[in-house]
Amino acid sequence: MPLDPQCAAIVAAATSAGTPFQAGDPLAVRRAYATTTAAYAYDPGPLRQVEDSSFAGPGGPVGLRLYRPHSAKPVLPALLYFHGGGWSAGDLDTHDHLCRHLAFAGDVVVIAVDYRLAPEHPFPAPLDDCVAAWRWVRASAATLGIDAARIAVGGDSAGGNLAAALTLELRDAGAALPAFQLLIYPAVDFTADNASLRDNATGYLLTSAAMEMFADWYLTDPARRADPLASPLLAASHRGLPPALVQTAEFDPLRDEGAAYAEKLRAAGVAVTYRLYPGMLHGFARMGARVDQGRRALDDAAAALRRALA
């Protein structure tokens, strides 16, 4: 189907405003990315608690934001969430409304992670922070009022990449695994060459040039692009990984690698649900105030979390 009219309006507005992605300035990219939050944010419903904290990470304090829903249950499942932004932008505020939505609709404690960003902190620093956050949350489960056996991981775009890589790293280390993985239009193959990369290279917000810029910032050594912890699709095996929901957008350069990752998981015996959202573009799940399907995709994600973590 054609690009959804709500998405087309966002593309038109972005085209008129210009993009900082070609400037090669991470500070400008972060400012622009943060500015879009005001247009996309909404209130999905009341929560019992929203609280910022931190823990001692491998490179210094790592910020967290905890979202606790209203629930009569004394102990709740949890979702450890990693924001998108090309490993170089985004923070706790840019994805605040998205995390609120998942906590409210999923009846789950969401713990968002403010991991270090490239290019100041390239691979594997962001992943190291996310793995450390996983270990800290599991160790702190009783204090946090969550069930250590029912913790999912998830993220959008770069955050989906980090969630997928985290499960691989934990599995290969023989460590406890998340109960579920929520992968929202994840970037899973830095070596990809497919139809969606070619067909959606320009005109849909995330461009192929921007993707190359983000890749160069995150992976300073080009040889690391084939590392499975950077490109989870390239792992030798996907057996034993947690069940997953993979969500992709029709007009997204990352569409085909997300679909390929879902198929890799399925072929390895992992329970996986794959959802393609027609007419949508990259980032639509964060655009709920302007794009109706953004909220629907998060409702789908929340329902999957409720089922997986029941």
C-alpha positions as CSV (number, residue, x, y, z in Angstrom):
1,M,0.0,0.0,0.0
2,P,1.2,3.6,-0.3
3,L,2.8,5.5,2.5
4,D,0.3,6.2,5.2
5,P,-1.0,9.9,4.9
6,Q,-0.1,10.6,8.6
7,C,3.5,9.4,7.8
8,A,3.6,11.3,4.6
9,A,2.7,14.5,6.5
10,I,5.7,13.9,8.9
11,V,8.0,13.3,5.9
12,A,6.8,16.5,4.3
13,A,7.4,18.5,7.4
14,A,10.8,17.0,8.0
15,T,11.8,17.7,4.3
16,S,10.8,21.4,4.7
17,A,12.7,21.7,8.0
18,G,15.8,20.0,6.6
19,T,17.8,17.3,8.3
20,P,21.0,17.4,10.4
21,F,21.9,13.9,9.5
22,Q,24.2,14.8,6.7
23,A,26.2,17.3,8.8
24,G,28.1,14.6,10.6
25,D,27.6,16.4,13.9
26,P,26.4,14.1,16.7
27,L,25.4,17.0,18.9
28,A,23.2,18.4,16.2
29,V,21.6,15.0,15.5
30,R,20.8,14.6,19.2
31,R,19.2,18.0,19.4
32,A,17.1,17.4,16.4
33,Y,16.1,13.9,17.6
34,A,15.1,15.3,21.0
35,T,13.1,18.1,19.4
36,T,10.8,15.7,17.6
37,T,9.7,14.3,21.0
38,A,7.4,17.3,21.6
39,A,5.5,16.5,18.4
40,Y,5.3,12.7,19.1
41,A,4.6,12.6,22.8
42,Y,1.2,11.8,24.4
43,D,-0.1,10.6,27.7
44,P,-1.1,6.9,27.4
45,G,-2.6,6.7,30.9
46,P,-1.8,7.0,34.6
47,L,1.0,5.1,36.3
48,R,1.7,4.5,39.9
49,Q,5.3,5.5,39.9
50,V,7.9,7.0,37.5
51,E,11.3,7.3,39.1
52,D,14.8,8.0,37.9
53,S,17.8,6.2,39.4
54,S,21.2,4.9,38.3
55,F,23.6,2.0,39.0
56,A,27.4,1.7,38.7
57,G,28.1,0.6,35.1
58,P,31.3,-0.5,33.4
59,G,32.1,3.1,32.3
60,G,30.5,5.0,35.2
61,P,26.9,5.6,36.4
62,V,24.2,4.4,34.0
63,G,20.9,6.2,34.3
64,L,17.6,4.3,34.6
65,R,13.9,5.3,34.6
66,L,11.4,3.0,36.2
67,Y,7.7,3.0,35.2
68,R,5.4,1.1,37.6
69,P,1.8,0.6,36.5
70,H,-1.2,0.6,38.9
71,S,-1.6,-3.1,39.8
72,A,-2.9,-5.1,42.7
73,K,-0.2,-7.7,42.1
74,P,2.6,-7.5,44.8
75,V,5.3,-8.6,42.3
76,L,5.2,-7.7,38.6
77,P,7.0,-8.8,35.5
78,A,9.4,-6.3,33.9
79,L,10.7,-5.1,30.6
80,L,14.2,-3.7,30.4
81,Y,14.0,-1.2,27.5
82,F,16.8,0.2,25.3
83,H,15.9,3.3,23.3
84,G,16.6,3.9,19.6
85,G,18.5,6.7,18.0
86,G,21.3,5.1,15.9
87,W,23.4,4.3,19.0
88,S,24.2,8.0,18.9
89,A,21.0,9.9,19.9
90,G,18.0,9.4,22.2
91,D,17.7,9.2,25.9
92,L,15.2,8.6,28.7
93,D,13.1,11.6,27.6
94,T,12.9,10.8,23.9
95,H,11.2,7.5,24.6
96,D,9.4,8.4,27.8
97,H,5.9,8.3,26.3
98,L,6.7,5.0,24.5
99,C,7.8,3.4,27.9
100,R,4.8,4.8,29.6
101,H,2.5,3.2,27.0
102,L,4.1,-0.2,27.4
103,A,4.0,0.0,31.2
104,F,0.3,1.1,31.2
105,A,-1.0,-1.2,28.5
106,G,1.3,-4.2,29.4
107,D,0.8,-4.1,33.1
108,V,4.5,-4.5,33.4
109,V,7.3,-2.6,35.1
110,V,9.4,-0.9,32.4
111,I,13.0,0.0,33.2
112,A,14.5,2.3,30.5
113,V,18.3,2.4,30.2
114,D,20.3,5.5,29.4
115,Y,23.3,3.7,27.9
116,R,26.4,5.5,26.7
117,L,26.3,6.9,23.1
118,A,28.6,6.8,20.1
119,P,30.8,8.2,18.7
120,E,32.2,9.2,22.1
121,H,31.5,5.6,23.3
122,P,31.6,3.2,20.3
123,F,30.9,-0.5,20.2
124,P,30.8,-2.4,22.5
125,A,30.3,0.3,25.2
126,P,26.5,0.8,24.6
127,L,26.0,-3.0,24.7
128,D,28.2,-3.4,27.7
129,D,26.0,-0.9,29.6
130,C,22.9,-2.8,28.5
131,V,24.3,-6.1,29.7
132,A,25.3,-4.6,33.0
133,A,21.8,-3.2,33.4
134,W,20.3,-6.6,32.8
135,R,22.6,-8.1,35.5
136,W,21.8,-5.2,37.9
137,V,18.1,-5.5,37.4
138,R,18.1,-9.3,38.0
139,A,20.2,-8.9,41.1
140,S,17.9,-6.1,42.3
141,A,14.6,-7.8,41.5
142,A,13.4,-8.2,45.1
143,T,14.1,-4.5,45.9
144,L,12.4,-3.4,42.7
145,G,9.3,-5.5,43.3
146,I,9.7,-7.6,40.1
147,D,9.9,-11.3,39.3
148,A,13.5,-12.2,38.3
149,A,12.1,-15.1,36.2
150,R,9.8,-12.8,34.2
151,I,12.1,-10.1,32.8
152,A,11.9,-9.3,29.1
153,V,14.3,-7.1,27.1
154,G,13.3,-4.9,24.2
155,G,14.1,-1.8,22.2
156,D,13.4,0.0,18.9
157,S,15.9,0.3,16.0
158,A,19.3,0.6,17.6
159,G,17.7,-0.5,20.9
160,G,16.3,-3.6,19.2
161,N,19.9,-4.3,18.0
162,L,21.1,-4.0,21.6
163,A,18.4,-6.3,22.9
164,A,19.0,-8.9,20.3
165,A,22.8,-8.8,20.9
166,L,22.3,-9.0,24.6
167,T,20.4,-12.3,24.3
168,L,23.3,-13.7,22.2
169,E,25.9,-12.6,24.6
170,L,24.1,-14.0,27.6
171,R,23.3,-17.3,25.9
172,D,26.9,-17.8,24.9
173,A,28.1,-17.0,28.4
174,G,25.7,-19.6,29.8
175,A,23.9,-16.8,31.8
176,A,20.3,-16.5,32.7
177,L,18.3,-15.4,29.7
178,P,15.4,-12.9,29.4
179,A,11.9,-14.4,29.3
180,F,11.1,-12.6,26.0
181,Q,12.5,-10.1,23.5
182,L,10.6,-7.3,22.0
183,L,12.3,-6.1,18.8
184,I,10.7,-3.0,17.2
185,Y,12.2,-2.5,13.7
186,P,15.6,-3.7,14.9
187,A,18.9,-3.1,13.1
188,V,20.4,-6.6,13.0
189,D,22.8,-6.7,10.0
190,F,25.4,-4.0,9.2
191,T,26.4,-6.0,6.1
192,A,22.9,-6.2,4.7
193,D,22.2,-5.7,1.0
194,N,18.5,-6.2,0.3
195,A,15.4,-4.8,-1.4
196,S,14.2,-2.6,1.5
197,L,17.6,-0.9,1.8
198,R,17.5,0.0,-1.8
199,D,13.9,0.8,-2.2
200,N,13.6,2.9,1.0
201,A,17.1,4.5,0.8
202,T,15.7,8.0,0.6
203,G,12.4,9.8,1.2
204,Y,11.2,8.1,4.4
205,L,13.1,9.9,7.2
206,L,15.8,7.3,7.8
207,T,18.1,7.4,4.8
208,S,20.9,5.1,3.7
209,A,23.4,7.9,4.1
210,A,22.2,8.4,7.7
211,M,22.5,4.7,8.4
212,E,26.1,4.7,7.1
213,M,26.9,7.7,9.4
214,F,25.5,5.9,12.4
215,A,27.3,2.7,11.5
216,D,30.6,4.6,11.2
217,W,30.1,6.3,14.6
218,Y,29.1,3.0,16.3
219,L,31.6,0.7,14.7
220,T,34.9,2.6,14.3
221,D,36.5,-0.6,12.9
222,P,34.7,-1.6,9.7
223,A,35.7,-5.3,10.3
224,R,33.4,-5.3,13.4
225,R,30.3,-5.0,11.1
226,A,30.2,-8.7,10.8
227,D,30.6,-9.3,14.5
228,P,27.4,-11.1,15.7
229,L,27.2,-8.8,18.7
230,A,26.9,-5.9,16.2
231,S,25.0,-7.8,13.6
232,P,22.9,-10.5,15.4
233,L,21.5,-11.9,12.2
234,L,25.1,-13.2,11.4
235,A,25.3,-15.3,14.6
236,A,26.4,-18.9,13.9
237,S,23.3,-20.2,15.7
238,H,20.1,-18.7,17.1
239,R,19.1,-21.7,19.1
240,G,18.1,-21.3,22.6
241,L,17.3,-17.6,22.4
242,P,14.2,-16.2,24.1
243,P,10.8,-16.0,22.4
244,A,10.3,-12.8,20.4
245,L,8.0,-10.4,18.8
246,V,9.6,-8.7,15.7
247,Q,7.8,-5.6,14.4
248,T,8.8,-3.9,11.1
249,A,7.5,-1.1,8.9
250,E,6.8,-1.3,5.2
251,F,8.7,1.8,4.2
252,D,11.7,1.2,6.4
253,P,15.3,0.5,5.1
254,L,15.5,-2.0,8.0
255,R,12.3,-3.9,7.1
256,D,13.9,-6.9,5.3
257,E,16.6,-7.6,7.9
258,G,14.0,-7.6,10.6
259,A,12.0,-10.1,8.7
260,A,15.1,-12.2,8.1
261,Y,15.9,-12.1,11.8
262,A,12.4,-13.4,12.6
263,E,12.9,-16.2,10.1
264,K,16.3,-17.1,11.6
265,L,14.8,-17.3,15.0
266,R,11.9,-19.5,13.7
267,A,14.2,-21.8,11.8
268,A,16.3,-22.2,15.0
269,G,13.2,-23.4,16.9
270,V,12.5,-20.1,18.7
271,A,8.9,-19.1,19.2
272,V,8.5,-15.8,17.2
273,T,5.7,-13.6,16.0
274,Y,6.4,-11.3,13.1
275,R,4.3,-8.2,12.3
276,L,4.8,-6.0,9.3
277,Y,2.9,-2.7,9.6
278,P,1.7,-1.5,6.1
279,G,2.2,2.1,5.1
280,M,4.5,2.8,8.0
281,L,8.1,4.2,8.1
282,H,11.0,3.8,10.5
283,G,10.4,5.3,13.9
284,F,6.6,5.2,13.7
285,A,6.2,3.5,17.1
286,R,7.5,6.6,18.8
287,M,5.1,8.9,16.8
288,G,1.9,8.0,18.6
289,A,0.6,11.6,18.9
290,R,0.8,11.9,15.1
291,V,0.6,8.3,13.8
292,D,-2.3,6.2,14.9
293,Q,-0.6,2.9,14.0
294,G,2.2,3.8,16.3
295,R,-0.1,3.4,19.3
296,R,-1.6,0.2,17.8
297,A,1.9,-1.3,17.4
298,L,2.6,-0.5,21.1
299,D,-0.7,-2.1,22.0
300,D,0.4,-5.2,20.1
301,A,3.7,-5.2,21.9
302,A,2.0,-4.8,25.3
303,A,-0.4,-7.7,24.5
304,A,2.6,-9.9,23.6
305,L,4.4,-8.9,26.8
306,R,1.3,-9.8,28.9
307,R,1.1,-13.2,27.2
308,A,4.8,-14.0,27.5
309,L,5.2,-12.8,31.0
310,A,1.9,-14.1,32.5
